[in-house]
Amino acid sequence: MNTALCFNDVLPYEDRPEALVERDGKYFVRLMEKGASSVQMLFAEVLYDFTETEDGIWELEVPFDTAFNCVQIKVDGRDVMTPLLPITYGYSRPYNYVELPAKDSEFYEIKDVPHGSVRREYFFSKVTGEWESCLVYTPAEYDENPDKIYPVLYLQHGHGENENGWMYSGRANFIMDNLISEKRSVPFVIVANNGMVQKDHVVDFLLFEPMLMEDVIPFIEKKYHAGRSKKKRGIAGLSMGSMQASMIAFNHSEMFSEVGVFSGFIRDWISGSELDMSCHEPSDNSHLKIFDDAAAFNTCFNTFFRAIGDQDPFMEHFLGDDNICADHGIHFFRKVYNGTHDWNVWRMCLYDFAQMIFK
């Protein structure tokens, strides 16, 4: 894919058109693309044409009403990235997105409440032989209570994303600030790692388990007064990250008390698939042997939370996991949201899950 940054002829920022405008209750994306023959937006695999409304100004009424929406801008058929729209990381590269006001957005908005901190940490991984990075959210009160051991949630992104996703696209820090200020959640630390683990420049998602257990947890729980016991550790993730969370929690049930599976899976269907860049054999899902003793499983975790959007393309996998849990007598909390496989659903997953755990 040929992707380029588009800087609108280096026009001073104050002279550029406002990228997102509202008129009569409708939202429009406006971009300056002088000399272009066509400007288009790819959204959900459908191309939408902009209309040139004045010299070099192209406009499109947005074809969606959800809050968070990844979009690909095309100018004369070429993929571009515009600095006038916010940028996230997805599909294994930087990506533009459009964020619309939403009726149910209060839980992730910035409010006049005490705000925690998001810190970037670097640690050397014995597993990859490289320096790795993670983001750490600490509640507003964290630094004021150095003798308090806080719970910690290890929270993972999905395939093609990285450690930035939960804070920048997921707004996890603002979700937690608001929940804690309303006393709906106990204060806890969040650690977001890059689950697209690379060794010798090849992504191997299965390496996240040893990296978390051997590198991340020892590093975090030595530097931060957080975790340090099963009852104060949780793990959750979305999509690929939910698969990683399930495998790690079930393989190391002595380490975690809370498990969250967002738009996701308890079975490993990536190994041996076209998404498996390391060409593993198909998984035998040995981590699910923990289901053989349902009574022990059901007392092992305080929370086993599974959720998905009602329009998620992976619903068949989710329903199959429902059947596996039912056949084994596994207890879990299940929720289906209005939405598909995106941050609009995952924000709600974290909002609900955070209110259940470490209590």
Summary of the structure (lengths in Angstrom):
residues: 359
radius of gyration: 21.6
end to end distance: 47.5
largest distance: 69.3
contacts: 1169
relative contact order: 0.11
helix: 28%
strand: 31%
